[in-house]
């Protein structure tokens, strides 16, 4: 049933016309019959991230080693525009993966979260169009409120550094309201 729901979700993306929403993918990738385009799917209720290659005809193929065990259920995923790093927002923080030339991913930072000051059951993570910043919305553990965390991305290692003053509180309270930030390029 989960696979069917995931497939329906992917089909809706194509039907809904997402042009201009996603960051243009101009780098990375390659290998096999894939176009260098990859799809990563996190299931908010189990610790696995599935990876798929996309052929020039649009057919999907399972990537080597997929699904990947994150150890914590991914609530949101974001990929850098260069296709070199994948970030998984979880209830325990933000985890980092390196993306290889064949699309497979490997956990970085010895499997530890690269940022633990932002957590949520409905966390959202986004990478800006330059690949220099990651924004995360969720619960700021250091301030005890809903917040947006802003991080610089080390383009060599993928590690995150919180920008001064981050996380920025949105409001106080226990309610969880998903927030999406989209890059404008």
NORJO-V456076 format. One record per backbone hydrogen bond with DSSP energy under -0.5 kcal/mol. NH is the residue of the N-H (numbers start at 1). CO is the residue of the C=O. If there is no record, write none. Layout:
NH,CO + NH,CO
This chain:
5,1 + 6,2 + 7,3 + 8,4 + 9,5 + 10,6 + 11,7 + 12,8 + 13,9 + 14,10 + 15,11 + 16,12 + 17,13 + 18,13 + 21,18 + 22,18 + 26,24 + 26,81 + 27,81 + 34,31 + 35,54 + 37,54 + 39,52 + 41,50 + 43,48 + 44,42 + 46,43 + 49,68 + 50,41 + 52,39 + 53,61 + 54,37 + 55,53 + 55,59 + 56,33 + 58,55 + 61,53 + 63,51 + 66,63 + 67,49 + 68,49 + 70,47 + 70,68 + 71,47 + 74,46 + 75,89 + 76,89 + 78,87 + 80,85 + 83,80 + 86,97 + 87,78 + 88,95 + 89,76 + 89,87 + 90,93 + 91,73 + 93,90 + 94,115 + 95,88 + 97,86 + 98,106 + 99,84 + 100,98 + 100,104 + 103,100 + 106,98 + 108,96 + 111,108 + 112,109 + 114,94 + 115,94 + 119,139 + 120,90 + 123,120 + 124,137 + 126,135 + 128,133 + 131,128 + 134,151 + 135,126 + 136,149 + 137,124 + 138,147 + 139,119 + 140,138 + 140,145 + 141,117 + 141,139 + 142,117 + 143,140 + 144,140 + 145,140 + 146,171 + 147,138 + 148,168 + 149,136 + 151,134 + 152,161 + 153,132 + 154,152 + 154,159 + 155,153 + 158,154 + 161,152 + 163,150 + 166,163 + 168,148 + 169,167 + 170,146 + 171,146 + 177,175 + 178,176
